[in-house]
């Protein structure tokens, strides 16, 4: 699951989404969560405490949290190692963040024994927003850096290298703005690095040398709407800014959806313990901001050998 929750809105007591967040994670019951726009003192401890309360695990086990920049990775399974990069400096003094950098948080998740020796590499990211040329350039640097980092991670001589055929998921608010260049997203899919002098040669992330797959699920698995961001108070069209990309040579997406509680029936909401306004920002029917995006994966390729 990935969700840009907007400026700590899920953190109690002041976050306007903290109650809806608790209902949503209980309903979805995810294994791994990537959050964006979460920045707070002792954030890892706070998110761990919240998740342990919302979805208690087996006795003696705790949710794991790793945050870098405004990205937080949350996992019900242990993390073999954690990493991340502060990629693009972007001071936001009006938010009290004079040293802010856009970046990524990554972890190698230790999957349960039923998956054999397979681990899962997860990279949570938040690319710079906006349609201006300078914003697109920032996004391109971020995408270039992530592809280059994964290329180096595939080097067996590196300390935190990953085994061959390790499933890889890159997810988050990629700000795939449709009226601006989509090249930053294409770089993540194809491995076509723009600045090779800085970040090295092009590199296909998937193990079979093909492009990463883009899950791009629809609202509530209905196949009608695919946007993940919407604000009717602004002159921008709803867009699929948030993505979940994966190595489909070793992973299969068996189901996915963009959660939209505003179009669910009363019976569906009651069954899941949700409220109709849960995906709205502060209950405003014109202001969704970002929506939760969820994909269920199965280890292994959907294509016949």
C-alpha positions, 0 to 999 in steps of 0.5 A: 500500500502507498499513500501520500497522506499530506503533511502528517495528517495521520498523526494524532492528536492534531492530524485530520486523518488519524481516525480515517487512517486507522480505519483504512489500514485495519480494512486493508490489512497490508503487509508493507506500507509506503507513506509520503509527507510524514515528517515528525520527531521520533516518527519511526517510533510513533508509526510503530506505536500506531500500527501495533495498536491498529493491527496487533501482530503475534505476541513478541512481534512488532511492526517495523518502520524505516523513514528517510526524508518524508518517506516512511516504510512500514512492514509487518515483516522484519527488515534485513537491512534499511537504506535510502538517499537524500537526493534533491535539496528543496528547502521549505522554510515556510513549513519549518524545513530549511534543510529538506531533501526529496529522497527515497527509503528502501529496505530488504524485507525478510518474507515468511518461510512459506516464500522460501529464501525469497526476500522483497526489495521495497523502494518508497519514493516521493518525486517533486511535484509541479509541471514547471521545467525545474520541477521535471528536472528534479524528478528526473534526478530522483528517478535517475538516482534510484535506477543507478542505486538499484543497478549498483545493488545488483553488484554481488561485491557490494555490501548490501547486494541482493540475490538474483531474482529478488522481487523488487517493488518501487512505489510512492507519489511519483508525481507523474504529471500528465501535462508535463514530461513523463520521462521521470516515470519512464526512467523508472520503468525502462531504466533509461537514465538521463544523466549518465555522467552522474548516475551511470549507464542505463539499466533495466531493473527487471531481472529478464532485461525488460521494463518494470510493470506498472500496476495502475489499478482502478478505483475499487477494482471497478475499471472506471477511474484510475486517478490517485489524486484529485482536488476539485478546488484547483484547475488540475484534472484528477491524475494517476500521480501515485504508482506501484512498479514491480519486476513482473518476471518474478512477481505477479499482481493478482489484484489491485485497487485505488481505495475510494470510499466515496463510491462505496455502498453503505453495506460495503462500508459497514462490512469493512468498518469504513466511513464514506468520507475516509479518503477525503481530506478533512471531510471536504467533498471537493478535496481528496488529495491523494488516495491509497493505492494497494496491490496484492502480489504473488511471488512468481511470474504470471507468464508461462516458462 
